[in-house]
Amino acid sequence: MRLRNERFYKILKNLPIPVCGVTLGLAAVGNMLKDYSTILHWLYLTVAAVFWAALLIKLVLCWPDAKKELINPLAFSVFEAYFMTLLQFSAAIAPYYNRAALCLWAAANAGNFILIGLFSWRYLRAFHMADVFTSWNVLYGGNMLAAVVAPAVHMEPAGHVLFWLHFIIFLPWYPLSVYRYWKLPVAEAVRPTICILAAPFNLTLAGYLTGVAHPQLWLVLVFAVIAQLAYVFVLTRLPGILRLPFYPSYGALTFPFVIPAVAMKKLTVYLTELGYTVPAVLNGAVLLEQIVAVVMVTYVLMRYVMYLKKI
């Protein structure tokens, strides 16, 4: 029993903070698969909950180790995915336990604002371009996901406000993070985070279509074009990234591949409701992006499990 406890503690101690990106990807895939399979829907959500709980236990029992990781601006900013996972859980249980779902939604929003405050106080007072990563887009814009979930918990007005607030505060960091990756050296262990570039505008598209009562078609199309261009760019970088050895930053290969599929699905529904005939190629693209999302999230999960088994 003592040996098992020691092993469990060792795994917790070495469980990297960026695993929260994996929990987000797993939960997002689980919700995406709801229309296809109830079993897969709850399977992915359950695995996400296990990793989410394990990270929570680490934060409690191994706080000194977690604190050392959070000194890194990359790990600190990507921790936003931990609260975004709560939003995915909220969406999953809303049809059954709406009050509990609302509590999770509110807790995720509270955690988001606290994290933004702490991060901004630490890194914006003494700003250095080398500290900027694509994960800053997750920190400042990730809570647009609250707008996507808002209708499920009957918080549409708040979702509308949250969408525009986070869209405004994330927007400057997107070009700045692109500039940083282009101009300054990027360590090999950080290279997978370039995939995060596929997430912000796809999340913007999903949030705008869900959280805003009357979306403007021209703005929807602008968001959609930028979002898909970013997604295609990331796909061109993916083969080189997959040839790298495993790093905790592999967590960046999850949600950024799920949200494009979710956003494009919402786009097809929106166009259909406007009376437009959705081209078959667009429906095919949605299905292809969904398959890519499931493959990537499952692959990263396997790599993380292999890493933890070695420990």
Stockholm file with secondary structure:
# STOCKHOLM 1.0

chainA/1-311         MRLRNERFYKILKNLPIPVCGVTLGLAAVGNMLKDYSTILHWLYLTVAAVFWAALLIKLVLCWPDAKKELINPLAFSVFEAYFMTLLQFSAAIAPYYNRAALCLWAAANAGNFILIGLFSWRYLRAFHMADVFTSWNVLYGGNMLAAVVAPAVHMEPAGHVLFWLHFIIFLPWYPLSVYRYWKLPVAEAVRPTICILAAPFNLTLAGYLTGVAHPQLWLVLVFAVIAQLAYVFVLTRLPGILRLPFYPSYGALTFPFVIPAVAMKKLTVYLTELGYTVPAVLNGAVLLEQIVAVVMVTYVLMRYVMYLKKI
#=GR chainA/1-311 SS CHHHHHHHHHHHHHCCTTHHHHHHHHHHHHHHGGGTCHHHHHHHHHHHHHHHHHHHHHHHHSHHHHHHHHTSHHHHHHTHHHHHHHHHHHHHHTTTCHHHHHHHHHHHHHHHHHHHHHHHHHHTTTCCGGGCCTHHHHHHHGGGHHHHHGGGGTCHHHHHHHHHHHHHHHTTHHHHHHHHHHHSCCCGGGGGGGGGGGSHHHHHHHHHHHHSSSCCHHHHHHHHHHHHHHHHHHHHHHHHHHTSCCCGGGGGGSHHHHHHHHHHHHHHHHHHHTTCCCCHHHHHHHHHHHHHHHHHHHHHHHHHHHHHHHC
#=GC SS_cons         CHHHHHHHHHHHHHCCTTHHHHHHHHHHHHHHGGGTCHHHHHHHHHHHHHHHHHHHHHHHHSHHHHHHHHTSHHHHHHTHHHHHHHHHHHHHHTTTCHHHHHHHHHHHHHHHHHHHHHHHHHHTTTCCGGGCCTHHHHHHHGGGHHHHHGGGGTCHHHHHHHHHHHHHHHTTHHHHHHHHHHHSCCCGGGGGGGGGGGSHHHHHHHHHHHHSSSCCHHHHHHHHHHHHHHHHHHHHHHHHHHTSCCCGGGGGGSHHHHHHHHHHHHHHHHHHHTTCCCCHHHHHHHHHHHHHHHHHHHHHHHHHHHHHHHC
//
